[in-house]
Amino acid sequence: MSRILYVTDLTYPARGRRYCDEDIALSAALRADFELALCHPLDAAALMDGFDLTVVRNSGPVLHYQEQYDAFRARALARGTRVFNPLHGRGDMAGKQYLLDLTAAGHPVIPTVADRADLGRLPEVAEYVTKPKLGADSIGLTVHPAGALAGLELDGSTLLQPRIDFRYEVSFYFVGRAFQYALYAPDPAVRWQLQPYEPTPADLAFAQTFVDWNALDHGVQRVDACRTPEGGLLLVELEDLNPYLSLDLVPAATRTDFVAAMAASIHDLLA
């Protein structure tokens, strides 16, 4: 039986979520397929050589321990360590550059720029949002009135987006490139009060586009989008580092299927 190092921070105080509950339940379910040990993200680099694969789960925003995460990543790449999710993800795993790339390529994302010369790519709205290019969990997010744009410093490390009016946010959850379930937040003011969502074929095609673009054949991914007043979807985030899965909010059968798909993906990566 393969040995798995499961990386999680059971004490991280996530807003509106309980990381510890999800990881206790998910790691317990995976023990049916693997020998498994939990460790804090700060210990992962030192411990991972003793395991067949390292699973990175609800470990909190890595910007809180960026130096240690960079060391873990460098060591894993140098040694060819198997990591789930694999480390070549193009979404949040690599920062927010993908929002700039997808905007420039004309994909349906919230328009995003990082250079004053590109302000013309943004629609004219009453308010704009800035966030760090390496940010996570809304850390550093600031709202600015349109009249303040002239005074903003845009040096490439900060992203600028229009503040979008939307009807609701919806998240699509994948294992590898295979869709598993969807959840949405009916109240835009309460992001983590989620309910099951039945996606339309158009919704699934939207989410699948970004998963296929990311080219992660193993791992878990969450595609976050917002529904505009006109009815379309815009990408908010492509979370491929340690996406919270909200498994406590899905039916038991869906949860069982997800665990089975995740275990199968790990077995496939090990093979």
BELRAWO-V490010 format. One record per residue. N is the residue number from 1. RES is the residue in three letters. PSI is psi as a letter, one per 40 degrees, with the letter a starting at -180 (999 if undefined). OMEGA is omega as a letter, one per 20 degrees, with the letter a starting at -180 (none if undefined). D_CENTER is the distance of its C-alpha to the mean C-alpha in Angstrom with 2 decimals. Layout:
# BELRAWO-V490010
n=N res=RES psi=PSI omega=OMEGA d_center=D_CENTER
n=N res=RES psi=PSI omega=OMEGA d_center=D_CENTER
This chain:
# BELRAWO-V490010
n=1 res=MET psi=h omega=a d_center=29.22
n=2 res=SER psi=i omega=a d_center=26.32
n=3 res=ARG psi=h omega=a d_center=25.20
n=4 res=ILE psi=h omega=r d_center=21.55
n=5 res=LEU psi=h omega=a d_center=20.27
n=6 res=TYR psi=h omega=a d_center=17.50
n=7 res=VAL psi=h omega=a d_center=15.78
n=8 res=THR psi=i omega=r d_center=15.03
n=9 res=ASP psi=g omega=a d_center=16.24
n=10 res=LEU psi=e omega=a d_center=18.12
n=11 res=THR psi=e omega=a d_center=19.39
n=12 res=TYR psi=h omega=a d_center=16.39
n=13 res=PRO psi=g omega=r d_center=17.28
n=14 res=ALA psi=h omega=r d_center=14.17
n=15 res=ARG psi=h omega=r d_center=15.43
n=16 res=GLY psi=e omega=a d_center=16.11
n=17 res=ARG psi=i omega=r d_center=14.58
n=18 res=ARG psi=g omega=r d_center=16.22
n=19 res=TYR psi=d omega=a d_center=14.06
n=20 res=CYS psi=d omega=a d_center=17.40
n=21 res=ASP psi=d omega=a d_center=18.47
n=22 res=GLU psi=d omega=a d_center=15.54
n=23 res=ASP psi=d omega=r d_center=15.87
n=24 res=ILE psi=d omega=a d_center=19.65
n=25 res=ALA psi=d omega=a d_center=19.77
n=26 res=LEU psi=d omega=r d_center=17.40
n=27 res=SER psi=d omega=r d_center=19.08
n=28 res=ALA psi=d omega=r d_center=22.41
n=29 res=ALA psi=d omega=a d_center=21.85
n=30 res=LEU psi=e omega=r d_center=20.96
n=31 res=ARG psi=e omega=r d_center=24.22
n=32 res=ALA psi=d omega=a d_center=26.09
n=33 res=ASP psi=e omega=a d_center=25.04
n=34 res=PHE psi=i omega=r d_center=24.64
n=35 res=GLU psi=h omega=a d_center=26.18
n=36 res=LEU psi=h omega=r d_center=23.39
n=37 res=ALA psi=h omega=r d_center=23.27
n=38 res=LEU psi=i omega=r d_center=20.84
n=39 res=CYS psi=i omega=r d_center=20.54
n=40 res=HIS psi=i omega=a d_center=19.15
n=41 res=PRO psi=d omega=r d_center=16.86
n=42 res=LEU psi=e omega=a d_center=19.95
n=43 res=ASP psi=e omega=a d_center=21.96
n=44 res=ALA psi=d omega=a d_center=19.82
n=45 res=ALA psi=d omega=a d_center=21.54
n=46 res=ALA psi=d omega=a d_center=24.93
n=47 res=LEU psi=d omega=a d_center=24.50
n=48 res=MET psi=d omega=a d_center=22.55
n=49 res=ASP psi=e omega=a d_center=25.71
n=50 res=GLY psi=e omega=a d_center=27.22
n=51 res=PHE psi=i omega=a d_center=24.75
n=52 res=ASP psi=d omega=a d_center=24.14
n=53 res=LEU psi=i omega=r d_center=20.34
n=54 res=THR psi=h omega=r d_center=17.69
n=55 res=VAL psi=h omega=r d_center=14.72
n=56 res=VAL psi=h omega=a d_center=11.98
n=57 res=ARG psi=b omega=a d_center=10.69
n=58 res=ASN psi=g omega=a d_center=10.56
n=59 res=SER psi=e omega=r d_center=11.94
n=60 res=GLY psi=i omega=r d_center=11.08
n=61 res=PRO psi=h omega=a d_center=10.32
n=62 res=VAL psi=e omega=r d_center=12.11
n=63 res=LEU psi=e omega=r d_center=14.11
n=64 res=HIS psi=e omega=r d_center=16.25
n=65 res=TYR psi=f omega=a d_center=17.43
n=66 res=GLN psi=d omega=a d_center=16.71
n=67 res=GLU psi=d omega=a d_center=20.04
n=68 res=GLN psi=d omega=r d_center=19.63
n=69 res=TYR psi=d omega=r d_center=16.17
n=70 res=ASP psi=d omega=r d_center=17.76
n=71 res=ALA psi=d omega=r d_center=20.70
n=72 res=PHE psi=d omega=a d_center=18.79
n=73 res=ARG psi=d omega=a d_center=17.13
n=74 res=ALA psi=d omega=a d_center=20.57
n=75 res=ARG psi=d omega=a d_center=22.40
n=76 res=ALA psi=d omega=r d_center=20.27
n=77 res=LEU psi=d omega=a d_center=20.68
n=78 res=ALA psi=d omega=a d_center=24.35
n=79 res=ARG psi=e omega=a d_center=25.16
n=80 res=GLY psi=f omega=a d_center=23.31
n=81 res=THR psi=h omega=r d_center=21.50
n=82 res=ARG psi=h omega=a d_center=19.45
n=83 res=VAL psi=h omega=a d_center=15.86
n=84 res=PHE psi=h omega=j d_center=13.42
n=85 res=ASN psi=i omega=r d_center=10.96
n=86 res=PRO psi=i omega=a d_center=13.48
n=87 res=LEU psi=e omega=a d_center=13.31
n=88 res=HIS psi=e omega=r d_center=13.87
n=89 res=GLY psi=i omega=a d_center=10.44
n=90 res=ARG psi=e omega=a d_center=10.77
n=91 res=GLY psi=b omega=a d_center=7.37
n=92 res=ASP psi=d omega=r d_center=5.87
n=93 res=MET psi=d omega=a d_center=7.77
n=94 res=ALA psi=e omega=a d_center=10.73
n=95 res=GLY psi=a omega=a d_center=10.38
n=96 res=LYS psi=e omega=r d_center=10.74
n=97 res=GLN psi=d omega=a d_center=13.64
n=98 res=TYR psi=d omega=r d_center=12.21
n=99 res=LEU psi=d omega=r d_center=12.82
n=100 res=LEU psi=d omega=a d_center=16.34
n=101 res=ASP psi=d omega=a d_center=16.87
n=102 res=LEU psi=d omega=r d_center=15.91
n=103 res=THR psi=d omega=a d_center=18.05
n=104 res=ALA psi=d omega=a d_center=20.86
n=105 res=ALA psi=e omega=r d_center=20.76
n=106 res=GLY psi=e omega=r d_center=21.17
n=107 res=HIS psi=i omega=a d_center=18.10
n=108 res=PRO psi=g omega=r d_center=17.39
n=109 res=VAL psi=i omega=r d_center=14.95
n=110 res=ILE psi=h omega=a d_center=15.81
n=111 res=PRO psi=h omega=a d_center=18.35
n=112 res=THR psi=h omega=r d_center=17.42
n=113 res=VAL psi=i omega=r d_center=19.93
n=114 res=ALA psi=e omega=a d_center=20.56
n=115 res=ASP psi=h omega=a d_center=24.30
n=116 res=ARG psi=d omega=a d_center=27.15
n=117 res=ALA psi=e omega=a d_center=28.67
n=118 res=ASP psi=e omega=a d_center=25.88
n=119 res=LEU psi=d omega=r d_center=26.33
n=120 res=GLY psi=e omega=r d_center=28.17
n=121 res=ARG psi=e omega=a d_center=25.03
n=122 res=LEU psi=i omega=r d_center=24.00
n=123 res=PRO psi=i omega=r d_center=25.78
n=124 res=GLU psi=h omega=a d_center=28.19
n=125 res=VAL psi=i omega=a d_center=26.94
n=126 res=ALA psi=d omega=a d_center=28.12
n=127 res=GLU psi=i omega=r d_center=25.16
n=128 res=TYR psi=i omega=a d_center=22.46
n=129 res=VAL psi=h omega=r d_center=19.39
n=130 res=THR psi=i omega=r d_center=18.73
n=131 res=LYS psi=i omega=r d_center=15.78
n=132 res=PRO psi=i omega=r d_center=15.54
n=133 res=LYS psi=d omega=r d_center=14.22
n=134 res=LEU psi=f omega=a d_center=12.76
n=135 res=GLY psi=i omega=r d_center=11.75
n=136 res=ALA psi=i omega=r d_center=9.06
n=137 res=ASP psi=f omega=r d_center=9.70
n=138 res=SER psi=e omega=r d_center=12.36
n=139 res=ILE psi=h omega=r d_center=14.38
n=140 res=GLY psi=e omega=a d_center=17.09
n=141 res=LEU psi=h omega=a d_center=16.63
n=142 res=THR psi=h omega=r d_center=20.23
n=143 res=VAL psi=h omega=a d_center=22.06
n=144 res=HIS psi=h omega=r d_center=25.13
n=145 res=PRO psi=i omega=a d_center=28.01
n=146 res=ALA psi=d omega=a d_center=28.86
n=147 res=GLY psi=e omega=a d_center=31.96
n=148 res=ALA psi=e omega=a d_center=30.12
n=149 res=LEU psi=d omega=a d_center=28.47
n=150 res=ALA psi=d omega=a d_center=31.53
n=151 res=GLY psi=e omega=a d_center=31.07
n=152 res=LEU psi=h omega=r d_center=27.41
n=153 res=GLU psi=h omega=r d_center=26.88
n=154 res=LEU psi=g omega=a d_center=24.53
n=155 res=ASP psi=e omega=a d_center=24.66
n=156 res=GLY psi=e omega=a d_center=21.58
n=157 res=SER psi=e omega=a d_center=19.47
n=158 res=THR psi=h omega=r d_center=18.78
n=159 res=LEU psi=i omega=r d_center=17.21
n=160 res=LEU psi=h omega=r d_center=19.31
n=161 res=GLN psi=i omega=r d_center=18.52
n=162 res=PRO psi=i omega=r d_center=20.84
n=163 res=ARG psi=h omega=a d_center=20.30
n=164 res=ILE psi=h omega=r d_center=19.91
n=165 res=ASP psi=h omega=a d_center=21.80
n=166 res=PHE psi=i omega=a d_center=20.03
n=167 res=ARG psi=d omega=r d_center=21.14
n=168 res=TYR psi=i omega=r d_center=18.00
n=169 res=GLU psi=i omega=r d_center=14.21
n=170 res=VAL psi=i omega=a d_center=13.10
n=171 res=SER psi=h omega=r d_center=10.06
n=172 res=PHE psi=h omega=a d_center=10.60
n=173 res=TYR psi=h omega=a d_center=9.78
n=174 res=PHE psi=i omega=r d_center=10.90
n=175 res=VAL psi=h omega=a d_center=12.52
n=176 res=GLY psi=b omega=r d_center=13.28
n=177 res=ARG psi=e omega=a d_center=14.20
n=178 res=ALA psi=h omega=r d_center=15.71
n=179 res=PHE psi=i omega=a d_center=14.78
n=180 res=GLN psi=d omega=a d_center=15.16
n=181 res=TYR psi=i omega=r d_center=15.07
n=182 res=ALA psi=i omega=r d_center=14.07
n=183 res=LEU psi=i omega=r d_center=14.29
n=184 res=TYR psi=i omega=r d_center=15.24
n=185 res=ALA psi=g omega=a d_center=16.40
n=186 res=PRO psi=d omega=a d_center=20.02
n=187 res=ASP psi=h omega=a d_center=20.65
n=188 res=PRO psi=d omega=a d_center=18.74
n=189 res=ALA psi=e omega=a d_center=19.83
n=190 res=VAL psi=g omega=a d_center=18.21
n=191 res=ARG psi=d omega=a d_center=14.46
n=192 res=TRP psi=e omega=r d_center=14.21
n=193 res=GLN psi=g omega=a d_center=17.47
n=194 res=LEU psi=i omega=r d_center=16.21
n=195 res=GLN psi=i omega=r d_center=18.52
n=196 res=PRO psi=i omega=a d_center=18.58
n=197 res=TYR psi=h omega=r d_center=18.45
n=198 res=GLU psi=h omega=a d_center=20.51
n=199 res=PRO psi=i omega=r d_center=19.12
n=200 res=THR psi=i omega=r d_center=21.82
n=201 res=PRO psi=d omega=r d_center=22.27
n=202 res=ALA psi=d omega=r d_center=21.34
n=203 res=ASP psi=d omega=a d_center=18.03
n=204 res=LEU psi=d omega=r d_center=17.23
n=205 res=ALA psi=d omega=r d_center=18.51
n=206 res=PHE psi=d omega=a d_center=16.29
n=207 res=ALA psi=d omega=a d_center=13.02
n=208 res=GLN psi=d omega=r d_center=14.68
n=209 res=THR psi=d omega=a d_center=15.49
n=210 res=PHE psi=d omega=r d_center=12.06
n=211 res=VAL psi=d omega=r d_center=11.37
n=212 res=ASP psi=d omega=r d_center=14.87
n=213 res=TRP psi=d omega=a d_center=14.46
n=214 res=ASN psi=d omega=r d_center=11.77
n=215 res=ALA psi=f omega=r d_center=14.43
n=216 res=LEU psi=h omega=a d_center=12.75
n=217 res=ASP psi=e omega=r d_center=15.46
n=218 res=HIS psi=i omega=r d_center=14.29
n=219 res=GLY psi=i omega=r d_center=11.32
n=220 res=VAL psi=i omega=a d_center=8.83
n=221 res=GLN psi=i omega=r d_center=6.20
n=222 res=ARG psi=h omega=r d_center=5.33
n=223 res=VAL psi=h omega=r d_center=7.11
n=224 res=ASP psi=h omega=a d_center=8.02
n=225 res=ALA psi=i omega=r d_center=11.60
n=226 res=CYS psi=i omega=r d_center=14.78
n=227 res=ARG psi=h omega=a d_center=18.25
n=228 res=THR psi=i omega=r d_center=20.82
n=229 res=PRO psi=d omega=a d_center=24.40
n=230 res=GLU psi=e omega=r d_center=25.57
n=231 res=GLY psi=e omega=a d_center=23.50
n=232 res=GLY psi=i omega=r d_center=21.04
n=233 res=LEU psi=i omega=r d_center=17.25
n=234 res=LEU psi=h omega=r d_center=15.36
n=235 res=LEU psi=h omega=r d_center=11.79
n=236 res=VAL psi=d omega=a d_center=10.14
n=237 res=GLU psi=i omega=r d_center=6.61
n=238 res=LEU psi=g omega=a d_center=5.18
n=239 res=GLU psi=h omega=a d_center=1.56
n=240 res=ASP psi=e omega=r d_center=4.40
n=241 res=LEU psi=c omega=r d_center=5.67
n=242 res=ASN psi=g omega=a d_center=6.01
n=243 res=PRO psi=h omega=r d_center=4.30
n=244 res=TYR psi=h omega=a d_center=7.49
n=245 res=LEU psi=e omega=a d_center=9.47
n=246 res=SER psi=f omega=a d_center=12.41
n=247 res=LEU psi=d omega=r d_center=14.78
n=248 res=ASP psi=e omega=a d_center=17.69
n=249 res=LEU psi=e omega=a d_center=17.70
n=250 res=VAL psi=i omega=r d_center=18.28
n=251 res=PRO psi=i omega=a d_center=21.78
n=252 res=ALA psi=d omega=a d_center=22.97
n=253 res=ALA psi=d omega=r d_center=23.53
n=254 res=THR psi=d omega=r d_center=19.98
n=255 res=ARG psi=d omega=r d_center=18.75
n=256 res=THR psi=d omega=r d_center=21.37
n=257 res=ASP psi=d omega=r d_center=20.42
n=258 res=PHE psi=d omega=r d_center=16.76
n=259 res=VAL psi=d omega=r d_center=18.04
n=260 res=ALA psi=d omega=r d_center=20.56
n=261 res=ALA psi=d omega=r d_center=18.17
n=262 res=MET psi=d omega=r d_center=16.00
n=263 res=ALA psi=d omega=r d_center=19.35
n=264 res=ALA psi=d omega=r d_center=20.66
n=265 res=SER psi=d omega=r d_center=17.82
n=266 res=ILE psi=d omega=r d_center=18.45
n=267 res=HIS psi=d omega=a d_center=22.17
n=268 res=ASP psi=d omega=r d_center=21.82
n=269 res=LEU psi=d omega=r d_center=20.02
n=270 res=LEU psi=d omega=a d_center=22.79
n=271 res=ALA psi=999 omega=none d_center=25.43
